[in-house]
Structures are given as structure tokens and as C-alpha cells.
Amino acid sequence: MIDEKDKRTLKSSLSNYLQAIGTKTTNGKYNCPICGSGTGKHHTSAFSIAPDGQSWKCFSCNAGGDVFELAALVNKLDPKGDFNKVANIVADAVGYNLRSTATDARKDTATATKAKAGRTYPAEPKNAPQGKPESDTQNKADFSQLVKEAAGNVSQTDYFIKRGLSAATIEKFSLGYITPELAKKYGLQAHSVLIPYPTGKEGVYNYYITRSTEEKEYRKPKKEVAGAEPVYNLPALYEPTDAPLFVTEGQIDALSIMEYEHADAVAVGGVDINKLLQAIEGVEGFQRPLIIATDADERGKKTCRKLLQELKGRAIKAAAYKHPDGLKDINDELNADRDALERNIYSHILKLNKNTLPACFKMQEFLKHLKEGRNAKTYSTGLKALDDALGGGLREGLYCIGAMSGFGKTTLALQIADTIAAAGDDVLYISLEMSADDLTAKSISRRTYQQCIENGASHENILAVARTTLDVLRCDIATQAQSKTFMEAVTAYTEHEAKHLYIVEGMQGVNADTVRQLVAQHCQRHGRPPVVFIDYLQLLPQADTTQNTDKTKMDIAIKALKDISRDYKIPIMAISSMNRGSYGKSKDMASFKESGGIEYTADVLMALEFPFTADSNTSAAKIEAAREHSEKENYRKQRRGVPVKIVVKIFKSRLTPPFSHPIIESCNMFNCFMDCKEEAPARQGFKF
């Protein structure tokens, strides 16, 4: 009986079956295999496939059904009474290896199906070695003695050496040579090489192919003897590892990849991907990433695209292998430049899983990054004191900045984002709370203030001409001076910051996965990754309903952001809220809300607060009262548009000395941070 899973798989192979047996008309439709509709003078076919690809209908002969009914009609069989034969016909046509089929059904269908396009393998002569079937449903031959004898003769040919394979690879994979004597003994083709298929058991082989050393002809054992051709090096699919695995068309290509110590490969023996997909389905929890290294010709490229699509539908990580220009396949690369192939192989492995290679193989990537300056890329914040404390500015890593509500966290982050964008680098500002209009108004407001400062305006003139966020949003621009300053600010913002700033407003269900998708999409569109700002962190993981606590959600989100920063080698700055218990107190690491993951994962952790000093001999009550008085005075100044000093407390910095406390100034009314006029040292100590 045919396995139910096989039935479902074969039922979805209607298109593949038609490719194997049918021909297309000039308009791309298939001719009807039953009545011949489409073969007439005008080549107009009435044969149609349903959108789901599961059924067909010919409006000329009025026949229809699924792939089994089509195969039954084509071969004049009963779709129900002869179902096993029909299923075998379909399986042979699409290259699918049924789990349980009758031996006589295989024999009956051997001549019922046309050969698929791709490599052909003539059967060996009748007196080829006959293995004993393991069961009545699937033949499993034992060719171990043949392989052993052929391997003993391999020194009599230089075929494998000319193909670039080393003696170690030839010995490891028991590659052999068929001498005239061995050919006579086993009824094989003389002067041909033999490639046995590993089974995972040492010295045991139940399949092989041979190839003439004089012609480009492969041969393989009869199907009723050895069963359907399996994937070459099939045991590699079953290894419990996440190390990337290469997939090639030819066995020699797979062997060429396995010339290298940390590379593994399988071959599908042509362009038939069904046997590979079937083998993968037989592996519970398959986890190996696949690198599809089919040939560089059009057929190989088409196969690669199709396989990548199938693997994506199965949630299997995979990538296409890129051949150097002018080289058709992996073996061509091996013979052209062994060292170049090694670099190409390891670069593809590194892209899918960096953790499966020893550090020595990452040096090439490391040196490349140094040469390109990727590790040295630094983005100025526009504030000298902060840049000095951070070793020049922002670089690859996760930055978390916190402060009390209304203290200017978004204002500072947006100003840094604008500075980076104005310098010509792309910025992705993900705002989960404020609208794009609100953020743009803040930036325009800052511009009007900066222009007044540059023009040497007095405090009174600044208050009269510069515009607040609310002024900008409600277009409160009454005087000629206000209008002139506003338009200059808009023009400057449009020509500088806005050209490289991408504001993403709050989206439903946004989480860290969404951030990664946005970064990937930006790279695809613009060819480079953006610097990312998250405003703000505590809103990011709310879409994750699989975790119970906010802290658990936050830990996962923080780790995901760190991974994005590392994978794309970009800075990510995330704004964080603070614990209510930290209000009115000096800030420390524990002040950050859900601080565990932030404290351990962030590369740089910093908080904003007003500078405050107190005598250590003063009582706690007096210190608290003095701090409260100082904060109220700073808030009064801010309401009058007077700049106040802000200390940026850096609690953690992986690559620069931590516990630096640069001093900057903030004009909260006009959304602007500045360096202090009396420039303070980047690392000035304070008593808090």
C-alpha cells in the first residue's frame, strides 16, 4: 500500500508530472495528454491547471481530476483498482522515492514514464552485481565487495587526480576504478571510475555510479536491484548539527567541496530536487542550513531558485552559492584555483553560521572588515563632550539611554539621529509613541533655535523668533522674523537631515523581529544598513504574548537588538524609561526599568540627570531637600527657555572607560542640546 504521506506529496506534484510527460504550447499552456488539445493548427490548448496546483481540467475532452487520475488516463489504468501502479508512475516521473511500493509495481512502471530532463544514467548490464533486497517493498543491494576491489585498482587511473581530488579524498570516499578484469567479473563497463554512496556504516555500500574515463557517460545499477538512486552522501543530512551543508548537482562537485576539512556536501545527481526534499522530510527537527551550489548554467540557476523557494516554505535556512565569473561548477573552481575555492566555501559558511568554524577561518573576514574600515566606523553625536567620553561617538553596539519622564531622552536621541543623517549616513528612527510630524516639528524647532544662536541673538530675541514644537505644529508664525527663520530651518532640514532620515511610526504588534525585518529591507533597497534608534524600549516587546513577565519580554528584546547590531555592524540606540523608585534620586544601573537584561547586554548604558553636589557630612534629609530645590530651579529655567547643565552618566562602556560623566547643556523649550560654553572635561568627577 502507498503511504498516506506519499499520497499527499505526490498529489501536489501535478506540475512536475506534466513537465516530465507533457509539452507546452506557444502560449505556455500544456497540451492535453489525453485528447491532444493544443497540438492543432492554432496550438490553442483547453487544458488548465487549478490555481492551487492540485487538479486539472481539459475543456475539450471534458476530463479532469488530480495527478493520479491524469496518470491513470494517460497509461490506460484504473485510478482506483490500479492505484499502486499509478502512484509509482507518478513517483518515477517526478523523481520521488516511495516509502513502500511493491517490487512488481516498480517493474511494471519502468517503461511507462518518459525520462526526466537532466542527467541520464543508463542501467548497468544484467549481470551487474545483484544485492539481496532487505524487504519485498524496497531493494537494498550490497556492493561492498565491488567497492573494495575497485578502490584497490584506483591507482591505475589518473581520472580523479586530473579532476583535482587529493589522494586523501580518494581514499576516504573509497573511489575506485573498473579494470577490464573487474568489468568482466561484475558485468560492468571497463575503463570506468566508480563512486560509491556512503551509508554511514564503514565499508558498507548499497549504491554506486560509474563513469567512463573516455566519455561523459554515467551508469548506475538497475532500479529493481538497488532501488531508486538516493542522495549522494545521504548520512550528512542526518548529522545532528547546525553546520551549513552544501548541495550540489554532481558527486564530483560534492567531493570537491569535501576536499576541505570543515566543509560537508551532498549531491542530488542532477537537477531533481524531490529526492532531497523527501530525505529532509524524513529527518525530525532538521536544522542544518543549506548552501545551494548547483551549476552556474541556466538550468542550475533555475533549480537553485526552485529549491530555495521549497526550503523557505519548510522554514529551512538556506542560501544560494555564488560561483566566480566564468566558472560553471565547483569542480571547475577547484581546478582553477584551490585557494580561491577554499576562501569562497568558508565565506559562504560564515554567512550562515559563524560558530561552526574555528577562529583561524574568521581572520579573512576580520582583515576584510579592517580594510573596509567597518570596525573603525564611528558616528559623531554632534556633542564634543559626549563624543570624547564615547571614544569618538557611536559605533557598532547597543546603546541604552534613560532619564526621568520629560527630561529630554527623545530630544537627545533625535538630535543625535539628525546629526548622523546630516553627515550622509542613513538613520532608521523607529518611534513607537510619537508621530513623524511630532518628531519633525522637534527637529525644525531645534533648527530655529540654533540659527538664532548662530546669529548672536539675545535671549529676548530668541524667545521672540525661535519656535517651539507646538508653535511649529500649529503653524504659529506671525512675524516676518519668525517666518524667515522658520523657512530657513525647513530648507536646511530638508536638504541635510531629511535626505537620510527614515522615520517609522508606531506599528501594531511591533517587536524585535520587526526591527530586523526593517533593517534587512533597508539594506535591500539602499545597499547599506542604517543606524537604528528605538523610541522607546519598553514598548518594543509588547507583541510577544508567549512570555509571562515584562522582564522576560524585555530580556528577549534586548538580546535580539544586540544580535541585530552585531549582524549588521551598526549602532542601535534605544531609549529606556526608569523605575519610579529612582525619581528624585541619583541614577545608577538599577534605575533602568526591567534593568537585568539591559545591564548585562547593552554595550553602553547611560542616563541623564541634573548635576548635583553635596557635602558627605550633610544629613540625608538635607541632601534630599537640596536636590529637590536644585531640580525645581532647573525646571524653572527650562520653562523660561534658559539652557541648563545636564550630566550624562555613563555607567557601562565596553570599549571605553566607564563611569565618565560629560557635561552638556539643554534648552528644553527648543529641543536643543549643546556643548557647554565653558567646556568641561569629558571625565569630570562629581559627588552624587
Secondary structure, DSSP 8 states (H G I E B T S, - for coil): ---HHHHHHHHT-HHHHHHHH--B-TTS-B--TTT-TT-STT----EEE-TTSS-EEETTT--EE-HHHHHHHHTT--TTTTHHHHHHHHHHHHT---SS--HHHHHHHTTTS---SS----B--TTS-----SSSSS-----HHHHHHHHHTGGG--HHHHTT--HHHHHHTT-EEE-HHHHHHHT--SSEEEEEEE-SSTT-EEEEEEEESSSS-EEB--HHHH-S---BTGGGGGSS--S-EEEESSHHHHHHHTTSTT--EEE-SSS--HHHHHHHHTSTT----EEE---SSHHHHHHHHHHHHHHHHTT--EEE----TT--SHHHHHHH-HHHHHHHHHHHHHHH-GGGS-GGGGHHHHHHHHHHTTTT--B--S-HHHHHHTTSSB-SEEEEEE-STTSSHHHHHHHHHHHHHHTT--EEEEESSS-HHHHHHHHHHHHHHHHHHHTT--HHHHHHHS--HHHHHTT---SHHHHHHHHHHHHHHHHTGGGTEEEEE--TT--HHHHHHHHHHHHHHHSS--EEEEE-GGGGGGG--S-SSHHHHHHHHHHHHHHHHHHHT-EEEEEE-B-GGGTTS---GGGBTTHHHHHHH-SEEEEEE------TTS-HHHHHHHHHHHHHHHHHHHHTT--EEEEEEEEEESSS-SSB--EEEEEGGGTEEEE-SS---SS-----
